[in-house]
């Protein structure tokens, strides 16, 4: 594991209707439902096209299904897991892609809740700082920094959900050709990568949340086109077990996957949620993941993509994969950390 210095950690706290950001001075208001669960969506690799119509049939189908799901369950926010704009990100904060691929696509009233975003490898081919700056122009686009924490209290309880949003491209570097098995080439800025690793470990070591989700674009393990990300297997994976993280959310591979790996009596669930815009049926790396770890894989090229719906109660956190036509595909429940 890399060597990095300990430091202070800024925290974003979500425990009711007032959601202060520090040190980014952003306030968001969420009206909690009068029940005892926290409900939200997750979607990855949703970033449309760089030319007209600036979207795909899969993206618009998934957006519609997300809206229906959000309305049905009164979800409070959405996690967007990178590759927000294909194929080369955005140029500046006034880029029309923000409207053409995001604002004008996810139009359902139930999706006008906060979106929390991280960057993907395609975003890093453009101007990620412009995506961060766009947080000041959009009521729902919340991208306060390259990496940041979210902490929620489950309504009606003292149970909590902690979500640590990572920039895995800053940690591991970008890919060159983004083709079969193409691995990140190493961080562009070693100091920034080490600072983020230090921040992550500091955020985990004193974290008493009932459930911890770590989220980033690259998968730790995957059976699909890109396969496991060696940088994350080497450095991140040991942290997940050391600090008993509940699950890791990612995209990058354009399908839906659930893998579960047990080490030293700790079980971590890995979810790939990368079919918000494309579907790729590759299983090229099925032999590269731990034996018996694959629990579910979906990549039906005849169907319009998919996303995830998550519901957390004090007793359990359940993730469900939903197809872009609204069909429920698969669910898995996780218990609170001990």
C-alpha positions as YAML, in Angstrom:
chain: A
units: angstrom
residues:
- id: 1
  name: UNK
  ca: [0.00, 0.00, 0.00]
- id: 2
  name: UNK
  ca: [1.19, 3.50, -0.76]
- id: 3
  name: UNK
  ca: [2.64, 5.62, 2.00]
- id: 4
  name: UNK
  ca: [0.64, 8.72, 2.83]
- id: 5
  name: UNK
  ca: [0.38, 11.18, 5.65]
- id: 6
  name: UNK
  ca: [-2.56, 11.44, 8.02]
- id: 7
  name: UNK
  ca: [-4.61, 14.62, 7.83]
- id: 8
  name: UNK
  ca: [-7.92, 16.21, 8.65]
- id: 9
  name: UNK
  ca: [-11.10, 15.22, 6.85]
- id: 10
  name: UNK
  ca: [-13.96, 17.53, 5.88]
- id: 11
  name: UNK
  ca: [-17.39, 15.96, 6.15]
- id: 12
  name: UNK
  ca: [-20.72, 16.48, 4.46]
- id: 13
  name: UNK
  ca: [-23.48, 15.70, 6.95]
- id: 14
  name: UNK
  ca: [-27.02, 14.79, 5.98]
- id: 15
  name: UNK
  ca: [-29.29, 14.22, 8.95]
- id: 16
  name: UNK
  ca: [-32.52, 15.99, 8.13]
- id: 17
  name: UNK
  ca: [-33.67, 18.83, 5.95]
- id: 18
  name: UNK
  ca: [-30.60, 21.08, 6.07]
- id: 19
  name: UNK
  ca: [-27.55, 19.74, 4.27]
- id: 20
  name: UNK
  ca: [-24.51, 21.98, 4.80]
- id: 21
  name: UNK
  ca: [-21.38, 21.44, 2.72]
- id: 22
  name: UNK
  ca: [-18.02, 22.19, 4.26]
- id: 23
  name: UNK
  ca: [-15.86, 23.71, 2.99]
- id: 24
  name: UNK
  ca: [-17.85, 24.25, -0.22]
- id: 25
  name: UNK
  ca: [-20.65, 26.34, 1.39]
- id: 26
  name: UNK
  ca: [-23.48, 24.66, -0.48]
- id: 27
  name: UNK
  ca: [-26.90, 24.15, 1.10]
- id: 28
  name: UNK
  ca: [-29.37, 21.56, -0.13]
- id: 29
  name: UNK
  ca: [-32.80, 20.80, 1.25]
- id: 30
  name: UNK
  ca: [-34.37, 17.36, 1.19]
- id: 31
  name: UNK
  ca: [-37.85, 16.66, 2.53]
- id: 32
  name: UNK
  ca: [-37.71, 13.29, 4.25]
- id: 33
  name: UNK
  ca: [-40.63, 10.90, 4.02]
- id: 34
  name: UNK
  ca: [-42.26, 10.10, 7.36]
- id: 35
  name: UNK
  ca: [-41.04, 6.51, 7.46]
- id: 36
  name: UNK
  ca: [-37.95, 4.59, 8.46]
- id: 37
  name: UNK
  ca: [-35.95, 4.07, 5.27]
- id: 38
  name: UNK
  ca: [-33.47, 5.97, 3.11]
- id: 39
  name: UNK
  ca: [-34.12, 5.45, -0.61]
- id: 40
  name: UNK
  ca: [-31.97, 6.48, -3.56]
- id: 41
  name: UNK
  ca: [-30.87, 5.56, -7.09]
- id: 42
  name: UNK
  ca: [-27.50, 4.84, -8.69]
- id: 43
  name: UNK
  ca: [-26.56, 4.94, -12.37]
- id: 44
  name: UNK
  ca: [-23.25, 4.82, -14.20]
- id: 45
  name: UNK
  ca: [-21.91, 5.44, -17.68]
- id: 46
  name: UNK
  ca: [-24.96, 7.46, -18.66]
- id: 47
  name: UNK
  ca: [-23.26, 10.18, -20.69]
- id: 48
  name: UNK
  ca: [-25.09, 10.27, -24.02]
- id: 49
  name: UNK
  ca: [-23.30, 11.16, -27.26]
- id: 50
  name: UNK
  ca: [-21.09, 14.09, -28.37]
- id: 51
  name: UNK
  ca: [-23.28, 14.84, -31.41]
- id: 52
  name: UNK
  ca: [-27.01, 15.08, -32.07]
- id: 53
  name: UNK
  ca: [-29.22, 13.89, -30.49]
- id: 54
  name: UNK
  ca: [-26.61, 13.98, -27.64]
- id: 55
  name: UNK
  ca: [-28.25, 10.96, -26.03]
- id: 56
  name: UNK
  ca: [-29.02, 7.31, -26.79]
- id: 57
  name: UNK
  ca: [-32.20, 5.26, -26.74]
- id: 58
  name: UNK
  ca: [-30.77, 3.41, -23.75]
- id: 59
  name: UNK
  ca: [-30.12, 6.63, -21.82]
- id: 60
  name: UNK
  ca: [-33.61, 8.00, -22.42]
- id: 61
  name: UNK
  ca: [-35.19, 4.64, -21.55]
- id: 62
  name: UNK
  ca: [-33.20, 4.37, -18.33]
- id: 63
  name: UNK
  ca: [-34.04, 7.99, -17.46]
- id: 64
  name: UNK
  ca: [-37.75, 7.25, -17.89]
- id: 65
  name: UNK
  ca: [-37.55, 4.10, -15.74]
- id: 66
  name: UNK
  ca: [-35.55, 5.98, -13.11]
- id: 67
  name: UNK
  ca: [-38.25, 8.63, -13.00]
- id: 68
  name: UNK
  ca: [-40.97, 6.03, -12.50]
- id: 69
  name: UNK
  ca: [-38.97, 4.31, -9.76]
- id: 70
  name: UNK
  ca: [-38.12, 7.60, -8.05]
- id: 71
  name: UNK
  ca: [-41.79, 8.59, -8.02]
- id: 72
  name: UNK
  ca: [-42.95, 5.21, -6.74]
- id: 73
  name: UNK
  ca: [-40.48, 5.09, -3.85]
- id: 74
  name: UNK
  ca: [-39.95, 8.82, -3.26]
- id: 75
  name: UNK
  ca: [-36.19, 8.52, -3.59]
- id: 76
  name: UNK
  ca: [-34.15, 11.34, -2.08]
- id: 77
  name: UNK
  ca: [-31.10, 11.51, -4.34]
- id: 78
  name: UNK
  ca: [-29.18, 9.84, -7.17]
- id: 79
  name: UNK
  ca: [-25.55, 8.70, -7.32]
- id: 80
  name: UNK
  ca: [-23.97, 9.17, -10.76]
- id: 81
  name: UNK
  ca: [-20.91, 6.96, -11.12]
- id: 82
  name: UNK
  ca: [-18.93, 8.63, -13.88]
- id: 83
  name: UNK
  ca: [-18.63, 8.86, -17.66]
- id: 84
  name: UNK
  ca: [-21.15, 11.64, -17.39]
- id: 85
  name: UNK
  ca: [-20.38, 12.92, -20.90]
- id: 86
  name: UNK
  ca: [-19.19, 10.72, -23.75]
- id: 87
  name: UNK
  ca: [-16.67, 10.64, -25.22]
- id: 88
  name: UNK
  ca: [-14.48, 13.55, -24.13]
- id: 89
  name: UNK
  ca: [-16.26, 15.19, -21.20]
- id: 90
  name: UNK
  ca: [-17.19, 18.88, -21.38]
- id: 91
  name: UNK
  ca: [-15.19, 21.92, -22.49]
- id: 92
  name: UNK
  ca: [-16.36, 24.47, -19.94]
- id: 93
  name: UNK
  ca: [-19.17, 25.24, -17.51]
- id: 94
  name: UNK
  ca: [-21.30, 26.67, -20.34]
- id: 95
  name: UNK
  ca: [-21.00, 23.56, -22.51]
- id: 96
  name: UNK
  ca: [-24.42, 22.72, -23.99]
- id: 97
  name: UNK
  ca: [-23.90, 19.07, -23.08]
- id: 98
  name: UNK
  ca: [-25.08, 19.83, -19.55]
- id: 99
  name: UNK
  ca: [-28.53, 20.56, -20.95]
- id: 100
  name: UNK
  ca: [-28.52, 18.20, -23.93]
- id: 101
  name: UNK
  ca: [-27.34, 15.09, -22.08]
- id: 102
  name: UNK
  ca: [-28.48, 15.79, -18.50]
- id: 103
  name: UNK
  ca: [-31.05, 18.50, -17.83]
- id: 104
  name: UNK
  ca: [-33.19, 17.73, -20.89]
- id: 105
  name: UNK
  ca: [-33.06, 13.95, -20.40]
- id: 106
  name: UNK
  ca: [-33.70, 13.36, -16.69]
- id: 107
  name: UNK
  ca: [-36.82, 15.51, -16.71]
- id: 108
  name: UNK
  ca: [-39.19, 13.54, -14.49]
- id: 109
  name: UNK
  ca: [-40.32, 15.58, -11.50]
- id: 110
  name: UNK
  ca: [-39.20, 12.81, -9.15]
- id: 111
  name: UNK
  ca: [-35.63, 13.16, -10.46]
- id: 112
  name: UNK
  ca: [-35.39, 16.85, -9.53]
- id: 113
  name: UNK
  ca: [-33.65, 15.81, -6.33]
- id: 114
  name: UNK
  ca: [-29.91, 16.10, -5.62]
- id: 115
  name: UNK
  ca: [-27.57, 14.22, -7.94]
- id: 116
  name: UNK
  ca: [-24.14, 13.44, -6.46]
- id: 117
  name: UNK
  ca: [-21.49, 12.78, -9.07]
- id: 118
  name: UNK
  ca: [-17.99, 11.46, -9.62]
- id: 119
  name: UNK
  ca: [-15.88, 11.64, -12.77]
- id: 120
  name: UNK
  ca: [-15.13, 8.77, -15.13]
- id: 121
  name: UNK
  ca: [-12.28, 8.19, -17.55]
- id: 122
  name: UNK
  ca: [-14.17, 9.88, -20.40]
- id: 123
  name: UNK
  ca: [-14.86, 12.92, -18.19]
- id: 124
  name: UNK
  ca: [-11.14, 13.25, -17.53]
- id: 125
  name: UNK
  ca: [-10.54, 13.58, -21.27]
- id: 126
  name: UNK
  ca: [-12.31, 16.92, -20.91]
- id: 127
  name: UNK
  ca: [-12.67, 19.52, -18.16]
- id: 128
  name: UNK
  ca: [-13.67, 17.93, -14.85]
- id: 129
  name: UNK
  ca: [-13.29, 21.23, -13.01]
- id: 130
  name: UNK
  ca: [-16.08, 22.59, -15.25]
- id: 131
  name: UNK
  ca: [-18.33, 19.76, -14.08]
- id: 132
  name: UNK
  ca: [-17.50, 20.71, -10.51]
- id: 133
  name: UNK
  ca: [-18.22, 24.38, -11.26]
- id: 134
  name: UNK
  ca: [-21.58, 23.46, -12.80]
- id: 135
  name: UNK
  ca: [-22.75, 22.71, -9.25]
- id: 136
  name: UNK
  ca: [-23.15, 26.50, -8.92]
- id: 137
  name: UNK
  ca: [-25.49, 26.66, -11.92]
- id: 138
  name: UNK
  ca: [-27.78, 23.68, -11.36]
- id: 139
  name: UNK
  ca: [-30.15, 23.13, -8.46]
- id: 140
  name: UNK
  ca: [-29.65, 19.36, -8.47]
- id: 141
  name: UNK
  ca: [-26.10, 18.85, -9.81]
- id: 142
  name: UNK
  ca: [-23.87, 18.35, -6.75]
- id: 143
  name: UNK
  ca: [-20.21, 17.75, -7.57]
- id: 144
  name: UNK
  ca: [-18.35, 19.66, -4.83]
- id: 145
  name: UNK
  ca: [-14.90, 18.22, -5.41]
- id: 146
  name: UNK
  ca: [-13.07, 15.37, -7.13]
- id: 147
  name: UNK
  ca: [-13.78, 13.22, -4.07]
- id: 148
  name: UNK
  ca: [-15.98, 13.88, -1.05]
- id: 149
  name: UNK
  ca: [-18.04, 12.24, 1.72]
- id: 150
  name: UNK
  ca: [-21.80, 11.99, 2.19]
- id: 151
  name: UNK
  ca: [-23.35, 11.02, 5.51]
- id: 152
  name: UNK
  ca: [-27.06, 10.31, 5.95]
- id: 153
  name: UNK
  ca: [-29.18, 9.41, 8.96]
- id: 154
  name: UNK
  ca: [-31.90, 6.89, 8.15]
- id: 155
  name: UNK
  ca: [-35.22, 8.64, 8.95]
- id: 156
  name: UNK
  ca: [-36.80, 7.71, 12.26]
- id: 157
  name: UNK
  ca: [-33.66, 6.10, 13.64]
- id: 158
  name: UNK
  ca: [-30.08, 6.60, 14.75]
- id: 159
  name: UNK
  ca: [-28.79, 4.32, 11.98]
- id: 160
  name: UNK
  ca: [-26.54, 5.96, 9.39]
- id: 161
  name: UNK
  ca: [-25.31, 5.49, 5.84]
- id: 162
  name: UNK
  ca: [-21.89, 6.83, 4.87]
- id: 163
  name: UNK
  ca: [-21.02, 7.18, 1.16]
- id: 164
  name: UNK
  ca: [-17.45, 8.01, 0.15]
- id: 165
  name: UNK
  ca: [-17.28, 9.30, -3.42]
- id: 166
  name: UNK
  ca: [-13.91, 8.69, -5.11]
- id: 167
  name: UNK
  ca: [-12.13, 9.89, -8.22]
- id: 168
  name: UNK
  ca: [-10.64, 6.59, -9.34]
- id: 169
  name: UNK
  ca: [-9.01, 8.21, -12.37]
- id: 170
  name: UNK
  ca: [-7.06, 10.55, -10.09]
- id: 171
  name: UNK
  ca: [-6.09, 7.49, -8.05]
- id: 172
  name: UNK
  ca: [-5.17, 5.12, -10.87]
- id: 173
  name: UNK
  ca: [-4.79, 7.17, -14.04]
- id: 174
  name: UNK
  ca: [-6.69, 7.13, -17.31]
- id: 175
  name: UNK
  ca: [-6.89, 4.40, -19.92]
- id: 176
  name: UNK
  ca: [-5.34, 4.84, -23.35]
- id: 177
  name: UNK
  ca: [-7.68, 3.12, -25.78]
- id: 178
  name: UNK
  ca: [-10.52, 2.08, -23.45]
- id: 179
  name: UNK
  ca: [-10.65, -1.36, -25.04]
- id: 180
  name: UNK
  ca: [-10.62, -4.97, -23.86]
- id: 181
  name: UNK
  ca: [-8.52, -5.28, -20.72]
- id: 182
  name: UNK
  ca: [-7.13, -1.75, -21.01]
- id: 183
  name: UNK
  ca: [-5.79, -0.86, -17.55]
- id: 184
  name: UNK
  ca: [-5.31, 2.66, -16.15]
- id: 185
  name: UNK
  ca: [-1.78, 3.89, -16.81]
- id: 186
  name: UNK
  ca: [-1.02, 5.15, -13.31]
- id: 187
  name: UNK
  ca: [-1.90, 8.46, -11.66]
- id: 188
  name: UNK
  ca: [-1.02, 11.64, -13.52]
- id: 189
  name: UNK
  ca: [-0.20, 13.34, -10.22]
- id: 190
  name: UNK
  ca: [1.25, 11.01, -7.58]
- id: 191
  name: UNK
  ca: [0.88, 13.59, -4.81]
- id: 192
  name: UNK
  ca: [-2.82, 14.10, -5.51]
- id: 193
  name: UNK
  ca: [-3.37, 10.36, -5.65]
- id: 194
  name: UNK
  ca: [-1.62, 9.82, -2.33]
- id: 195
  name: UNK
  ca: [-3.60, 12.66, -0.74]
- id: 196
  name: UNK
  ca: [-6.84, 11.01, -1.83]
- id: 197
  name: UNK
  ca: [-5.71, 7.61, -0.51]
- id: 198
  name: UNK
  ca: [-4.87, 9.27, 2.80]
- id: 199
  name: UNK
  ca: [-8.26, 10.99, 2.87]
- id: 200
  name: UNK
  ca: [-10.05, 7.73, 2.18]
- id: 201
  name: UNK
  ca: [-8.28, 5.82, 4.94]
- id: 202
  name: UNK
  ca: [-8.87, 8.68, 7.39]
- id: 203
  name: UNK
  ca: [-12.55, 8.68, 6.41]
- id: 204
  name: UNK
  ca: [-12.82, 4.94, 7.00]
- id: 205
  name: UNK
  ca: [-10.82, 4.36, 10.14]
- id: 206
  name: UNK
  ca: [-13.09, 6.32, 12.49]
- id: 207
  name: UNK
  ca: [-16.32, 5.70, 10.60]
- id: 208
  name: UNK
  ca: [-19.07, 4.21, 12.79]
- id: 209
  name: UNK
  ca: [-21.84, 4.28, 10.17]
- id: 210
  name: UNK
  ca: [-24.28, 1.38, 10.07]
- id: 211
  name: UNK
  ca: [-23.56, 0.99, 6.35]
- id: 212
  name: UNK
  ca: [-20.56, 2.26, 4.37]
- id: 213
  name: UNK
  ca: [-20.61, 2.54, 0.60]
- id: 214
  name: UNK
  ca: [-17.46, 3.47, -1.31]
- id: 215
  name: UNK
  ca: [-18.25, 4.62, -4.86]
- id: 216
  name: UNK
  ca: [-16.09, 5.35, -7.88]
- id: 217
  name: UNK
  ca: [-16.01, 4.85, -11.63]
- id: 218
  name: UNK
  ca: [-13.54, 2.00, -12.06]
- id: 219
  name: UNK
  ca: [-14.61, -1.38, -10.63]
- id: 220
  name: UNK
  ca: [-12.41, -3.18, -8.15]
- id: 221
  name: UNK
  ca: [-13.40, -6.51, -9.68]
- id: 222
  name: UNK
  ca: [-15.45, -7.23, -12.80]
- id: 223
  name: UNK
  ca: [-15.94, -10.14, -15.18]
- id: 224
  name: UNK
  ca: [-16.55, -7.89, -18.18]
- id: 225
  name: UNK
  ca: [-14.58, -6.04, -20.86]
- id: 226
  name: UNK
  ca: [-12.23, -4.08, -18.61]
- id: 227
  name: UNK
  ca: [-11.99, -6.65, -15.82]
- id: 228
  name: UNK
  ca: [-10.50, -6.02, -12.37]
- id: 229
  name: UNK
  ca: [-8.68, -2.70, -11.88]
- id: 230
  name: UNK
  ca: [-5.24, -3.74, -10.64]
- id: 231
  name: UNK
  ca: [-4.58, -0.40, -8.91]
- id: 232
  name: UNK
  ca: [-7.77, -0.78, -6.84]
- id: 233
  name: UNK
  ca: [-7.24, -4.48, -6.16]
- id: 234
  name: UNK
  ca: [-3.80, -3.64, -4.75]
- id: 235
  name: UNK
  ca: [-4.59, -0.58, -2.65]
- id: 236
  name: UNK
  ca: [-8.35, -0.17, -2.17]
- id: 237
  name: UNK
  ca: [-9.45, -3.76, -1.70]
- id: 238
  name: UNK
  ca: [-7.45, -4.29, 1.53]
- id: 239
  name: UNK
  ca: [-9.01, -1.13, 3.00]
- id: 240
  name: UNK
  ca: [-12.52, -2.39, 2.29]
- id: 241
  name: UNK
  ca: [-11.92, -5.43, 4.48]
- id: 242
  name: UNK
  ca: [-9.81, -3.70, 7.11]
- id: 243
  name: UNK
  ca: [-12.61, -1.22, 7.80]
- id: 244
  name: UNK
  ca: [-15.53, -3.57, 7.10]
- id: 245
  name: UNK
  ca: [-17.02, -1.58, 4.25]
- id: 246
  name: UNK
  ca: [-20.48, -2.75, 3.23]
- id: 247
  name: UNK
  ca: [-20.21, -2.36, -0.53]
- id: 248
  name: UNK
  ca: [-18.39, -0.78, -3.46]
- id: 249
  name: UNK
  ca: [-20.37, 0.84, -6.31]
- id: 250
  name: UNK
  ca: [-18.81, 1.38, -9.74]
- id: 251
  name: UNK
  ca: [-19.48, 1.66, -13.45]
- id: 252
  name: UNK
  ca: [-16.98, 1.54, -16.36]
- id: 253
  name: UNK
  ca: [-18.11, -1.87, -17.63]
- id: 254
  name: UNK
  ca: [-21.43, -1.44, -19.43]
- id: 255
  name: UNK
  ca: [-23.54, -4.01, -17.63]
- id: 256
  name: UNK
  ca: [-24.93, -4.87, -14.20]
- id: 257
  name: UNK
  ca: [-22.94, -7.12, -11.88]
- id: 258
  name: UNK
  ca: [-22.96, -8.28, -8.28]
- id: 259
  name: UNK
  ca: [-19.87, -9.95, -6.88]
- id: 260
  name: UNK
  ca: [-19.26, -10.89, -3.26]
- id: 261
  name: UNK
  ca: [-15.90, -11.73, -1.73]
- id: 262
  name: UNK
  ca: [-15.29, -12.93, 1.83]
- id: 263
  name: UNK
  ca: [-11.94, -12.38, 3.53]
- id: 264
  name: UNK
  ca: [-11.12, -12.90, 7.21]
- id: 265
  name: UNK
  ca: [-14.82, -13.25, 8.10]
- id: 266
  name: UNK
  ca: [-15.65, -9.95, 6.38]
- id: 267
  name: UNK
  ca: [-17.95, -9.93, 3.36]
- id: 268
  name: UNK
  ca: [-17.86, -7.05, 0.85]
- id: 269
  name: UNK
  ca: [-20.38, -6.70, -1.98]
- id: 270
  name: UNK
  ca: [-19.21, -5.25, -5.29]
- id: 271
  name: UNK
  ca: [-21.80, -3.78, -7.64]
- id: 272
  name: UNK
  ca: [-21.11, -2.69, -11.21]
- id: 273
  name: UNK
  ca: [-23.87, -0.31, -12.37]
- id: 274
  name: UNK
  ca: [-22.59, 0.74, -15.78]
- id: 275
  name: UNK
  ca: [-25.42, 0.36, -18.30]
- id: 276
  name: UNK
  ca: [-26.99, 3.80, -18.22]
- id: 277
  name: UNK
  ca: [-26.16, 4.54, -21.88]
- id: 278
  name: UNK
  ca: [-24.65, 1.42, -23.49]
- id: 279
  name: UNK
  ca: [-24.82, -2.35, -22.95]
- id: 280
  name: UNK
  ca: [-21.78, -4.58, -23.52]
- id: 281
  name: UNK
  ca: [-22.19, -8.38, -23.18]
- id: 282
  name: UNK
  ca: [-18.47, -9.15, -22.72]
- id: 283
  name: UNK
  ca: [-17.52, -11.68, -20.03]
- id: 284
  name: UNK
  ca: [-13.86, -11.64, -21.04]
- id: 285
  name: UNK
  ca: [-12.55, -11.56, -17.46]
- id: 286
  name: UNK
  ca: [-14.81, -14.13, -15.81]
- id: 287
  name: UNK
  ca: [-11.72, -16.17, -14.90]
- id: 288
  name: UNK
  ca: [-9.99, -13.14, -13.33]
- id: 289
  name: UNK
  ca: [-12.31, -12.70, -10.34]
- id: 290
  name: UNK
  ca: [-12.21, -14.83, -7.18]
- id: 291
  name: UNK
  ca: [-13.81, -18.24, -7.60]
- id: 292
  name: UNK
  ca: [-17.47, -18.22, -6.64]
- id: 293
  name: UNK
  ca: [-17.62, -14.44, -6.28]
- id: 294
  name: UNK
  ca: [-20.00, -13.72, -9.18]
- id: 295
  name: UNK
  ca: [-23.58, -13.66, -7.93]
- id: 296
  name: UNK
  ca: [-25.31, -11.90, -10.81]
- id: 297
  name: UNK
  ca: [-24.50, -10.57, -14.27]
- id: 298
  name: UNK
  ca: [-26.81, -8.84, -16.75]
- id: 299
  name: UNK
  ca: [-25.89, -7.54, -20.21]
- id: 300
  name: UNK
  ca: [-28.84, -8.07, -22.52]
- id: 301
  name: UNK
  ca: [-28.11, -6.06, -25.67]
- id: 302
  name: UNK
  ca: [-31.75, -6.40, -26.73]
- id: 303
  name: UNK
  ca: [-32.92, -4.49, -23.64]
- id: 304
  name: UNK
  ca: [-32.55, -0.78, -22.81]
- id: 305
  name: UNK
  ca: [-29.89, -0.71, -20.10]
- id: 306
  name: UNK
  ca: [-30.39, -0.52, -16.36]
- id: 307
  name: UNK
  ca: [-29.71, 1.14, -13.02]
- id: 308
  name: UNK
  ca: [-29.96, 0.43, -9.28]
- id: 309
  name: UNK
  ca: [-32.47, 1.29, -6.58]
- id: 310
  name: UNK
  ca: [-31.24, 1.16, -2.98]
- id: 311
  name: UNK
  ca: [-33.28, 1.16, 0.22]
- id: 312
  name: UNK
  ca: [-31.66, 1.28, 3.66]
- id: 313
  name: UNK
  ca: [-33.41, 0.62, 6.97]
- id: 314
  name: UNK
  ca: [-31.76, 0.20, 10.37]
- id: 315
  name: UNK
  ca: [-31.93, -3.57, 9.83]
- id: 316
  name: UNK
  ca: [-30.86, -3.99, 6.20]
- id: 317
  name: UNK
  ca: [-29.72, -2.26, 3.00]
- id: 318
  name: UNK
  ca: [-31.13, -3.74, -0.21]
- id: 319
  name: UNK
  ca: [-29.90, -3.02, -3.74]
- id: 320
  name: UNK
  ca: [-32.14, -3.89, -6.68]
- id: 321
  name: UNK
  ca: [-31.15, -3.86, -10.35]
- id: 322
  name: UNK
  ca: [-33.88, -2.48, -12.61]
- id: 323
  name: UNK
  ca: [-33.93, -2.73, -16.40]
- id: 324
  name: UNK
  ca: [-34.52, 0.33, -18.56]
- id: 325
  name: UNK
  ca: [-38.08, -0.84, -19.26]
- id: 326
  name: UNK
  ca: [-38.86, -0.95, -15.53]
- id: 327
  name: UNK
  ca: [-38.43, -4.72, -15.10]
- id: 328
  name: UNK
  ca: [-36.96, -5.78, -11.76]
- id: 329
  name: UNK
  ca: [-33.98, -8.01, -12.39]
- id: 330
  name: UNK
  ca: [-32.29, -8.87, -9.10]
- id: 331
  name: UNK
  ca: [-32.07, -7.87, -5.43]
- id: 332
  name: UNK
  ca: [-29.51, -8.39, -2.69]
- id: 333
  name: UNK
  ca: [-29.75, -7.42, 0.98]
- id: 334
  name: UNK
  ca: [-26.86, -6.50, 3.29]
- id: 335
  name: UNK
  ca: [-26.77, -6.37, 7.06]
- id: 336
  name: UNK
  ca: [-25.39, -3.47, 9.14]
- id: 337
  name: UNK
  ca: [-21.70, -3.45, 10.00]
- id: 338
  name: UNK
  ca: [-20.71, -4.96, 13.33]
...
